Amino acid sequence: MKALGALWSSTWPYILGIGAILIICIVAYYAIFELPKEAILGTATDPTQAFFSGTKEEQSDVLEDYQTVAARWNEDLNDHQLSQVDPYELPWGWLAIMDRTLNDPQFIKTYDPEAEVMEQKNFIPKPEEMFEEVRPIFTWETREEKTVEQICVAVGGGVNGATPKSYVVKERTTIVNKELLMKANTMQNEFVYAYEPSINTSKKTKSSKCGKLTKTVYWFAVTSVETTKKDWEPMQELLVKRNVIEKDQKFLMDYWMEYLVADESEGGFLPDDSWSPVAGGTLLWPVPASHRITSSFGVRIHPITGVRKMHNGVDIGAPQGTTVLASADGTVVYAAAMGNAGNAVILQHENGMQTRYYHLFRINVKSGQEVQSGQTIGEVGTTGSSTGPHLHFEVRTSGNPVDPMDFFGYTGDPLKYRALHIAAIQQWLQARNSALANVKTLKMIDAAGKAKNVDPHLLLAITGAEQSFVPASHPQASRIIRNPWNVFGSWSTGKGSTLTTGESARIAANTIIKLSKGRPSQVNPIEWLSSRDNPSGYYAGDGDNWTRNVSALYDQLSKMK
């Protein structure tokens, strides 16, 4: 017993010392790595404090700085170029965490004791410098795109109809210069593109006096996308350049992979839950087990920054491992990891059409392989820039992204009527102390939307943007809810002050119908309502803020079931 006591007396200082070192290491790891992660992913109570954990330096706007700098990854690119490089977007969180770890003195001294930063005790953000090291670089070639369009032209008729009028088909040729992506250098790899000439002939949807007319586009189709390095070799080269030892290289690369998540905005203008794809069309639905669209094709407007971003496909929600099928016969031009797209398959089809399948859990085909329509090409996953299992599905014609839903019988108006879930909406409005949180009022708004085939969720979103959903505490709340859309100019004076909620809702719905006419397919439907380019007028004077606010509220309201 005395021997054990003596042994304990002689060893306990070492045990305590080792324990203390272990605790310090755990605290240091958490401060340098896990707290910044919480800051970037938005799970920290105080993101700025968490990001600067372990240092005395703090800048309140540092996270916004990273977002602003990272957004420059696509500067000076036009829409056609952006559609080709969207898988290579630089996530701002990735930029931030690379800077946070590589420029943190506490981490640097673990692998490079002689580094000059040893004079520096605290982490100092260097987003601009880090951006120049990790930004994607693109190489382009300019090629001519030729479009030959048939037009119907009237001939004859003479003065006072002296000769009979007839119609003939003529051709109109247009040539424009466009850029083709030849190479993308990213932190993941170097992607090299190859092309061949393609011809895409389509019939115009509207008939003419000459019958159906055609449009033929002469452009280029992707034949292959090759990588020249091992996956993530450029990132490893950056770490070697920074003198990071091999053991830490693997740790950092695995750690950084957790930040390969860009801003994802679910929602948009979705089909009803009862919708299912029409069979027998040009394409086969790629996920037979699921028809649930979680994000639609079109422009997204960030609810905070107001940045407009094109979503080039549709997201189909399904469990991981769900089978993904080829939508048509074609050739596999790419089948591997591709930046934010994660595991990706690109199929080239006849007539200049291409389909893309992103975020796959497993890939079942190889580049160069011929596939048949309905053949299994992979499984739904959540790789790359993805917050949950889904398939991002794209269709491109002559290199341009088009709405995949057009190929599956979906012809719905994006702002058409969808019934309000009265109980859920009422509860949501009650939590905001809204005078609109009344069953009778909500039923009048729903009825107005149904009568005009306009989404009542949009009508409510407009009241949120313009009247903050009419706070019940407002001394004039009982009057404002009768016309929260300010039709006829104002709820307080003139004809606008004499309306009921149902009447003003129907007038607001009519205004939406009028302003929705002539919307270009690439323009966000809500943005078009208040665009200065809208020939029918605009809904609100402060177009950008109105669009951002209405869009954010609409996305929230339309998800309530």
C-alpha positions as CSV (number, residue, x, y, z in Angstrom):
1,M,0.0,0.0,0.0
2,K,2.8,2.3,0.9
3,A,4.5,1.5,-2.4
4,L,1.4,2.4,-4.3
5,G,1.2,5.7,-2.4
6,A,4.8,6.5,-3.1
7,L,4.2,5.7,-6.8
8,W,1.2,8.0,-6.9
9,S,3.1,10.7,-5.2
10,S,5.9,10.5,-7.7
11,T,3.7,10.3,-10.8
12,W,0.7,12.6,-10.2
13,P,2.5,15.8,-11.2
14,Y,3.2,14.2,-14.6
15,I,-0.3,13.0,-15.0
16,L,-1.7,16.4,-14.1
17,G,0.7,18.0,-16.5
18,I,-0.2,15.7,-19.4
19,G,-3.9,16.3,-18.6
20,A,-3.4,20.0,-18.6
21,I,-1.6,19.9,-22.0
22,L,-4.4,17.7,-23.4
23,I,-7.0,20.2,-22.2
24,I,-5.0,23.1,-23.7
25,C,-4.8,21.3,-27.0
26,I,-8.6,20.6,-27.0
27,V,-9.4,24.2,-26.2
28,A,-6.9,25.4,-28.9
29,Y,-8.4,23.1,-31.5
30,Y,-11.9,24.3,-30.6
31,A,-10.9,27.9,-30.7
32,I,-9.0,27.7,-34.0
33,F,-11.2,25.3,-35.9
34,E,-14.6,24.6,-34.4
35,L,-15.7,28.1,-33.3
36,P,-14.9,29.6,-36.7
37,K,-16.9,26.8,-38.2
38,E,-19.9,27.7,-36.1
39,A,-19.5,31.4,-37.1
40,I,-19.5,30.6,-40.8
41,L,-22.3,28.0,-40.7
42,G,-24.4,30.4,-38.6
43,T,-24.8,28.2,-35.5
44,A,-22.8,30.5,-33.2
45,T,-24.6,33.0,-30.8
46,D,-22.1,35.7,-31.7
47,P,-20.6,34.8,-35.2
48,T,-18.0,37.5,-35.1
49,Q,-16.7,36.6,-31.6
50,A,-16.7,33.0,-32.6
51,F,-14.7,33.6,-35.8
52,F,-12.0,35.5,-33.9
53,S,-11.9,33.0,-31.0
54,G,-8.4,32.7,-29.6
55,T,-7.3,36.2,-30.7
56,K,-7.7,39.7,-29.5
57,E,-8.5,41.1,-32.9
58,E,-12.0,41.6,-33.9
59,Q,-13.7,43.3,-36.9
60,S,-17.5,43.4,-36.8
61,D,-17.9,43.3,-40.6
62,V,-15.3,40.6,-41.4
63,L,-17.8,37.9,-42.4
64,E,-19.5,40.4,-44.8
65,D,-16.1,41.2,-46.2
66,Y,-15.5,37.5,-47.1
67,Q,-18.9,37.4,-48.8
68,T,-18.2,40.5,-50.8
69,V,-14.8,39.4,-51.9
70,A,-15.8,35.8,-52.7
71,A,-18.7,37.2,-54.9
72,R,-16.0,38.5,-57.3
73,W,-15.2,35.0,-58.5
74,N,-17.4,35.7,-61.6
75,E,-16.7,39.4,-62.1
76,D,-16.8,40.6,-65.7
77,L,-18.6,37.4,-66.9
78,N,-21.8,37.7,-68.9
79,D,-24.8,35.5,-68.5
80,H,-23.7,33.1,-71.2
81,Q,-20.4,32.6,-69.5
82,L,-21.9,32.3,-66.1
83,S,-24.1,29.4,-67.3
84,Q,-21.0,27.5,-68.2
85,V,-19.0,28.0,-65.0
86,D,-21.7,27.8,-62.3
87,P,-20.2,24.5,-60.8
88,Y,-16.9,26.4,-60.1
89,E,-18.4,29.1,-57.8
90,L,-16.1,30.1,-54.9
91,P,-18.1,29.7,-51.6
92,W,-17.4,32.6,-49.3
93,G,-17.3,30.2,-46.3
94,W,-14.5,28.3,-47.9
95,L,-12.5,31.5,-48.5
96,A,-13.0,32.6,-44.9
97,I,-12.0,29.3,-43.3
98,M,-8.9,28.9,-45.5
99,D,-7.8,32.4,-44.5
100,R,-8.7,31.8,-40.8
101,T,-6.5,28.7,-40.6
102,L,-3.6,29.5,-42.9
103,N,-3.1,33.0,-41.5
104,D,-3.7,32.2,-37.8
105,P,-0.3,32.5,-36.0
106,Q,-1.4,29.8,-33.5
107,F,-1.7,27.4,-36.3
108,I,1.2,28.6,-38.5
109,K,3.8,28.1,-35.7
110,T,2.9,24.4,-35.5
111,Y,4.4,23.8,-38.9
112,D,6.7,26.8,-39.6
113,P,8.3,28.2,-36.5
114,E,10.5,30.5,-38.6
115,A,7.6,32.2,-40.4
116,E,7.6,36.0,-40.3
117,V,4.2,36.0,-38.7
118,M,5.7,34.9,-35.4
119,E,6.0,38.6,-34.7
120,Q,2.2,38.8,-35.1
121,K,0.2,37.5,-32.1
122,N,-3.3,37.7,-33.4
123,F,-5.1,36.6,-36.5
124,I,-5.6,39.4,-39.1
125,P,-8.0,38.7,-41.9
126,K,-6.6,38.9,-45.4
127,P,-9.6,38.1,-47.6
128,E,-8.2,39.9,-50.7
129,E,-4.8,38.1,-50.6
130,M,-6.4,34.7,-50.0
131,F,-8.9,35.3,-52.8
132,E,-6.1,35.9,-55.3
133,E,-4.6,32.5,-54.3
134,V,-7.8,30.4,-54.5
135,R,-10.1,32.1,-57.1
136,P,-11.1,30.1,-60.2
137,I,-9.4,31.1,-63.4
138,F,-11.2,30.6,-66.7
139,T,-9.9,30.4,-70.3
140,W,-12.3,31.3,-73.1
141,E,-12.5,31.2,-76.9
142,T,-14.8,33.3,-79.0
143,R,-16.9,31.5,-81.6
144,E,-19.7,32.5,-84.0
145,E,-23.2,31.3,-83.2
146,K,-25.4,31.4,-86.3
147,T,-29.2,31.3,-86.1
148,V,-31.3,30.7,-89.2
149,E,-34.9,31.6,-88.5
150,Q,-37.9,31.1,-90.8
151,I,-40.3,34.0,-91.1
152,C,-43.6,34.3,-92.9
153,V,-43.8,37.3,-95.3
154,A,-46.8,38.6,-97.1
155,V,-46.5,39.3,-100.8
156,G,-48.9,40.7,-103.3
157,G,-52.1,42.5,-102.4
158,G,-51.3,45.6,-104.5
159,V,-53.0,48.9,-104.2
160,N,-56.6,48.5,-102.9
161,G,-56.1,44.7,-103.0
162,A,-55.7,44.6,-106.8
163,T,-53.8,41.3,-106.6
164,P,-54.4,38.5,-104.2
165,K,-52.2,38.5,-101.1
166,S,-50.1,35.4,-100.5
167,Y,-47.5,34.3,-97.9
168,V,-44.0,32.9,-98.5
169,V,-41.4,31.5,-96.1
170,K,-38.1,33.4,-96.0
171,E,-35.0,33.0,-93.9
172,R,-33.4,35.5,-91.5
173,T,-29.8,34.8,-90.5
174,T,-28.3,36.2,-87.3
175,I,-24.6,35.8,-86.3
176,V,-23.4,36.7,-82.8
177,N,-20.0,36.1,-81.1
178,K,-20.2,34.1,-78.0
179,E,-17.6,32.7,-75.6
180,L,-16.9,29.0,-75.1
181,L,-15.3,27.8,-71.9
182,M,-12.0,26.0,-72.8
183,K,-10.5,25.5,-69.3
184,A,-11.4,26.1,-65.7
185,N,-8.5,26.1,-63.1
186,T,-9.9,25.6,-59.6
187,M,-8.7,24.5,-56.2
188,Q,-10.2,21.1,-57.1
189,N,-8.6,20.4,-60.5
190,E,-8.0,21.7,-64.0
191,F,-11.0,21.0,-66.2
192,V,-10.4,21.0,-70.0
193,Y,-13.3,21.2,-72.4
194,A,-13.6,19.8,-75.9
195,Y,-16.3,20.6,-78.5
196,E,-17.7,19.6,-81.8
197,P,-20.1,21.6,-84.1
198,S,-23.8,21.0,-83.4
199,I,-27.1,21.8,-85.1
200,N,-30.2,22.4,-83.1
201,T,-33.5,22.7,-85.1
202,S,-36.7,23.5,-83.3
203,K,-40.3,24.4,-84.4
204,K,-41.8,27.6,-83.2
205,T,-44.7,27.2,-80.8
206,K,-47.0,29.6,-82.6
207,S,-48.3,28.8,-86.0
208,S,-48.3,31.3,-88.9
209,K,-50.0,31.9,-92.2
210,C,-47.2,29.8,-93.6
211,G,-47.7,27.0,-91.2
212,K,-45.2,25.9,-88.6
213,L,-41.8,27.6,-88.9
214,T,-38.4,26.5,-87.7
215,K,-35.4,28.0,-86.1
216,T,-31.9,26.4,-86.5
217,V,-29.0,27.2,-84.3
218,Y,-25.4,26.3,-85.3
219,W,-23.2,26.2,-82.3
220,F,-21.0,23.7,-80.4
221,A,-21.7,20.7,-78.2
222,V,-19.4,19.5,-75.4
223,T,-17.7,16.2,-76.4
224,S,-15.6,15.7,-73.2
225,V,-14.5,17.4,-70.0
226,E,-11.1,16.1,-68.9
227,T,-9.2,16.7,-65.7
228,T,-5.4,17.0,-65.9
229,K,-4.6,16.5,-62.2
230,K,-5.5,14.4,-59.2
231,D,-8.6,15.6,-57.4
232,W,-7.8,18.5,-55.0
233,E,-4.1,18.5,-56.1
234,P,-4.1,22.3,-56.6
235,M,-5.3,22.8,-53.0
236,Q,-2.5,20.5,-51.8
237,E,0.0,22.5,-53.9
238,L,-1.2,25.6,-52.0
239,L,-0.5,23.9,-48.7
240,V,3.0,22.7,-49.9
241,K,3.7,26.3,-50.9
242,R,2.8,27.4,-47.4
243,N,5.2,24.8,-46.0
244,V,2.4,22.8,-44.3
245,I,3.7,19.3,-43.4
246,E,2.1,16.3,-45.0
247,K,0.2,15.2,-41.9
248,D,-1.4,18.6,-41.5
249,Q,-2.2,18.7,-45.3
250,K,-4.6,15.8,-45.1
251,F,-6.2,17.2,-41.9
252,L,-6.7,20.6,-43.4
253,M,-8.1,19.3,-46.7
254,D,-10.6,17.1,-45.0
255,Y,-11.5,20.0,-42.7
256,W,-12.0,22.5,-45.6
257,M,-14.2,20.0,-47.5
258,E,-16.9,20.7,-44.9
259,Y,-17.1,24.3,-46.2
260,L,-17.7,23.4,-49.8
261,V,-21.3,24.7,-49.5
262,A,-22.4,27.8,-51.3
263,D,-25.7,29.7,-50.6
264,E,-28.6,27.4,-51.6
265,S,-32.0,28.9,-52.0
266,E,-34.8,26.4,-52.0
267,G,-38.2,27.4,-53.2
268,G,-39.0,29.6,-56.2
269,F,-42.2,29.0,-58.0
270,L,-43.0,25.4,-57.5
271,P,-45.7,23.1,-59.0
272,D,-48.5,21.8,-56.8
273,D,-47.8,18.7,-54.7
274,S,-50.2,16.8,-56.9
275,W,-48.1,17.5,-60.1
276,S,-46.5,14.6,-61.9
277,P,-44.5,14.6,-65.1
278,V,-46.3,13.8,-68.3
279,A,-44.9,10.6,-69.9
280,G,-44.1,10.2,-73.6
281,G,-42.4,13.5,-74.2
282,T,-38.9,14.3,-75.5
283,L,-37.3,13.4,-72.2
284,L,-37.8,10.8,-69.5
285,W,-38.2,12.0,-65.9
286,P,-34.8,11.2,-64.2
287,V,-36.1,10.3,-60.7
288,P,-39.1,8.0,-61.1
289,A,-39.4,7.5,-57.3
290,S,-40.0,11.3,-56.7
291,H,-41.8,14.2,-58.4
292,R,-41.1,16.6,-55.5
293,I,-39.5,19.8,-56.8
294,T,-37.7,21.7,-54.0
295,S,-36.2,24.5,-56.1
296,S,-37.4,25.7,-59.5
297,F,-35.6,27.0,-62.6
298,G,-35.0,30.8,-62.7
299,V,-33.5,33.8,-61.0
300,R,-33.1,33.7,-57.2
301,I,-32.9,37.0,-55.2
302,H,-31.0,36.8,-52.0
303,P,-33.3,38.0,-49.2
304,I,-30.5,40.0,-47.5
305,T,-27.9,41.0,-50.1
306,G,-30.4,41.4,-53.0
307,V,-27.9,39.6,-55.2
308,R,-29.6,38.0,-58.3
309,K,-28.4,34.5,-59.1
310,M,-29.6,32.2,-61.9
311,H,-30.6,28.6,-60.9
312,N,-30.0,26.7,-64.1
313,G,-32.1,23.7,-63.3
314,V,-34.6,22.1,-61.0
315,D,-33.9,20.3,-57.7
316,I,-35.7,17.1,-57.2
317,G,-35.9,16.1,-53.5
318,A,-35.4,12.3,-52.8
319,P,-33.7,10.1,-50.2
320,Q,-30.0,9.4,-50.7
321,G,-29.4,6.3,-52.8
322,T,-32.6,6.9,-55.0
323,T,-32.0,5.7,-58.6
324,V,-31.3,8.4,-61.2
325,L,-32.0,7.6,-64.9
326,A,-30.7,9.0,-68.1
327,S,-33.4,11.2,-69.6
328,A,-32.6,10.3,-73.2
329,D,-30.1,8.3,-75.3
330,G,-26.7,10.0,-75.3
331,T,-23.0,10.0,-74.7
332,V,-21.4,10.5,-71.3
333,V,-19.1,13.5,-71.7
334,Y,-18.3,13.8,-68.0
335,A,-18.7,11.5,-64.9
336,A,-16.8,12.6,-61.9
337,A,-16.6,15.2,-59.2
338,M,-17.0,18.8,-60.4
339,G,-16.7,21.6,-57.9
340,N,-19.9,22.7,-56.2
341,A,-21.8,20.2,-58.4
342,G,-20.3,17.4,-56.4
343,N,-20.4,14.0,-58.2
344,A,-21.8,15.0,-61.7
345,V,-22.8,13.3,-64.9
346,I,-23.2,15.3,-68.2
347,L,-24.9,13.6,-71.1
348,Q,-24.8,14.9,-74.7
349,H,-27.8,14.1,-76.8
350,E,-28.8,14.6,-80.5
351,N,-29.9,18.0,-81.8
352,G,-27.5,20.0,-79.6
353,M,-29.3,19.0,-76.3
354,Q,-27.5,18.2,-73.1
355,T,-28.7,17.1,-69.6
356,R,-26.8,17.4,-66.3
357,Y,-27.2,15.5,-63.1
358,Y,-25.5,17.0,-60.0
359,H,-24.8,16.0,-56.3
360,L,-24.9,12.3,-57.0
361,F,-24.1,9.9,-54.2
362,R,-22.8,7.3,-56.6
363,I,-22.0,7.4,-60.4
364,N,-22.7,4.3,-62.4
365,V,-21.3,5.4,-65.8
366,K,-18.0,6.4,-67.3
367,S,-16.9,9.2,-69.6
368,G,-17.3,8.2,-73.2
369,Q,-19.9,5.6,-72.5
370,E,-23.1,5.4,-74.7
371,V,-26.3,5.2,-72.6
372,Q,-29.9,4.5,-73.3
373,S,-32.9,6.4,-72.1
374,G,-34.0,5.0,-68.8
375,Q,-30.6,3.5,-68.0
376,T,-29.3,3.9,-64.4
377,I,-26.5,6.5,-64.4
378,G,-26.2,7.1,-60.6
379,E,-27.9,7.7,-57.3
380,V,-29.3,10.8,-55.5
381,G,-26.9,12.2,-53.0
382,T,-25.7,15.4,-51.3
383,T,-22.2,15.8,-52.6
384,G,-20.7,19.2,-53.4
385,S,-22.6,22.4,-52.6
386,S,-25.7,20.7,-51.1
387,T,-27.5,20.9,-47.8
388,G,-29.6,17.7,-48.3
389,P,-30.1,14.8,-50.6
390,H,-31.5,15.9,-54.0
391,L,-30.8,15.7,-57.7
392,H,-30.1,19.0,-59.5
393,F,-31.3,18.4,-63.0
394,E,-30.5,20.6,-66.0
395,V,-31.4,20.7,-69.6
396,R,-29.4,22.8,-72.1
397,T,-30.0,23.4,-75.8
398,S,-27.2,24.9,-77.9
399,G,-25.4,25.5,-74.6
400,N,-28.1,27.5,-73.0
401,P,-29.9,26.4,-69.9
402,V,-33.7,26.0,-70.3
403,D,-36.5,25.2,-67.9
404,P,-36.6,21.3,-67.6
405,M,-40.2,21.5,-66.6
406,D,-41.1,22.5,-70.2
407,F,-40.3,19.0,-71.2
408,F,-42.6,17.3,-68.8
409,G,-46.0,18.9,-69.4
410,Y,-45.7,21.6,-66.8
411,T,-47.4,24.7,-68.1
412,G,-48.4,26.4,-64.9
413,D,-48.2,30.1,-64.3
414,P,-45.6,30.6,-61.6
415,L,-47.9,33.0,-59.7
416,K,-51.1,31.0,-60.2
417,Y,-53.6,30.3,-57.4
418,R,-52.6,28.0,-54.6
419,A,-54.9,27.7,-51.6
420,L,-53.8,29.2,-48.3
421,H,-53.3,26.9,-45.4
422,I,-55.5,29.2,-43.2
423,A,-54.6,27.7,-39.8
424,A,-50.8,27.7,-40.4
425,I,-50.8,31.2,-41.9
426,Q,-53.0,32.6,-39.0
427,Q,-50.6,31.1,-36.5
428,W,-47.6,32.6,-38.3
429,L,-49.2,36.0,-38.4
430,Q,-50.3,35.9,-34.8
431,A,-46.7,35.4,-33.8
432,R,-46.0,38.7,-35.6
433,N,-48.9,40.5,-33.9
434,S,-50.6,41.1,-37.2
435,A,-54.1,42.4,-37.6
436,L,-54.4,40.1,-40.6
437,A,-54.3,37.0,-38.4
438,N,-58.0,36.6,-38.7
439,V,-59.8,33.7,-40.3
440,K,-62.4,35.8,-42.0
441,T,-59.8,38.2,-43.4
442,L,-57.5,35.4,-44.7
443,K,-60.5,33.7,-46.3
444,M,-61.3,36.9,-48.2
445,I,-57.7,37.1,-49.5
446,D,-57.8,33.5,-50.5
447,A,-61.1,33.9,-52.3
448,A,-59.7,36.9,-54.2
449,G,-56.7,34.9,-55.3
450,K,-58.8,32.0,-56.4
451,A,-61.2,34.3,-58.3
452,K,-58.3,35.9,-60.3
453,N,-56.1,32.8,-60.4
454,V,-53.3,34.6,-58.5
455,D,-51.4,33.1,-55.6
456,P,-52.8,34.6,-52.3
457,H,-49.4,33.9,-50.7
458,L,-48.1,36.7,-53.0
459,L,-50.9,39.0,-52.0
460,L,-50.0,38.4,-48.3
461,A,-46.2,38.9,-49.0
462,I,-47.0,42.3,-50.5
463,T,-48.8,43.4,-47.4
464,G,-45.7,42.3,-45.4
465,A,-43.4,44.4,-47.6
466,E,-45.7,47.4,-47.7
467,Q,-47.5,47.4,-44.4
468,S,-45.4,45.0,-42.2
469,F,-48.5,42.8,-42.2
470,V,-50.4,45.6,-40.4
471,P,-49.3,45.4,-36.8
472,A,-52.4,45.0,-34.5
473,S,-50.9,47.7,-32.3
474,H,-51.2,50.3,-35.0
475,P,-54.0,52.8,-34.1
476,Q,-55.4,52.6,-37.7
477,A,-55.0,48.8,-38.1
478,S,-58.8,48.3,-38.5
479,R,-58.7,50.7,-41.5
480,I,-55.4,49.5,-43.0
481,I,-56.5,45.8,-43.3
482,R,-59.3,46.9,-45.6
483,N,-56.7,48.0,-48.2
484,P,-53.2,46.9,-47.2
485,W,-52.1,46.9,-50.8
486,N,-52.7,50.7,-51.1
487,V,-54.8,50.2,-54.3
488,F,-56.0,53.5,-55.7
489,G,-53.0,55.1,-54.1
490,S,-53.7,54.8,-50.4
491,W,-55.8,53.0,-47.7
492,S,-56.4,56.4,-45.9
493,T,-57.9,58.7,-48.5
494,G,-60.0,58.7,-51.7
495,K,-61.5,55.6,-53.2
496,G,-58.9,53.4,-51.6
497,S,-60.4,54.2,-48.2
498,T,-63.8,52.9,-49.1
499,L,-62.9,49.3,-50.0
500,T,-63.3,46.0,-48.2
501,T,-60.4,43.6,-47.8
502,G,-61.9,41.4,-50.5
503,E,-62.4,44.2,-52.9
504,S,-58.9,45.6,-52.5
505,A,-57.4,42.1,-52.7
506,R,-59.1,41.5,-56.1
507,I,-57.9,44.8,-57.4
508,A,-54.4,44.0,-56.3
509,A,-54.7,40.6,-58.0
510,N,-55.8,42.3,-61.2
511,T,-52.7,44.5,-61.0
512,I,-50.5,41.5,-60.7
513,I,-52.1,39.9,-63.8
514,K,-51.6,43.1,-65.8
515,L,-48.0,43.5,-64.7
516,S,-47.1,39.8,-65.3
517,K,-47.7,40.1,-69.1
518,G,-44.7,40.0,-71.4
519,R,-42.3,38.7,-68.8
520,P,-39.0,37.3,-70.4
521,S,-38.5,33.7,-69.4
522,Q,-35.2,34.5,-67.7
523,V,-36.6,37.2,-65.4
524,N,-37.9,36.5,-61.9
525,P,-41.7,36.8,-61.9
526,I,-41.8,39.0,-58.7
527,E,-38.9,41.2,-60.0
528,W,-40.9,41.7,-63.2
529,L,-43.8,43.2,-61.3
530,S,-41.7,46.1,-60.3
531,S,-39.2,46.3,-63.1
532,R,-38.6,49.6,-64.9
533,D,-38.3,47.5,-68.1
534,N,-41.9,46.3,-67.7
535,P,-43.9,48.0,-70.5
536,S,-47.1,47.6,-68.4
537,G,-45.8,49.7,-65.5
538,Y,-44.4,48.7,-62.1
539,Y,-45.9,47.9,-58.7
540,A,-43.7,49.9,-56.4
541,G,-41.4,52.9,-56.7
542,D,-38.5,51.3,-54.8
543,G,-38.2,48.3,-57.1
544,D,-35.1,46.6,-55.8
545,N,-36.1,46.7,-52.1
546,W,-39.7,45.8,-52.9
547,T,-38.6,42.8,-54.9
548,R,-36.1,41.6,-52.3
549,N,-38.6,42.0,-49.4
550,V,-41.6,40.5,-51.3
551,S,-39.5,37.6,-52.5
552,A,-38.2,36.7,-49.0
553,L,-41.7,36.8,-47.5
554,Y,-43.2,34.9,-50.4
555,D,-40.7,32.1,-50.0
556,Q,-41.6,31.8,-46.3
557,L,-45.3,32.0,-46.7
558,S,-45.5,29.6,-49.7
559,K,-43.9,26.8,-47.7
560,M,-46.5,26.8,-45.0
561,K,-48.7,23.7,-45.1
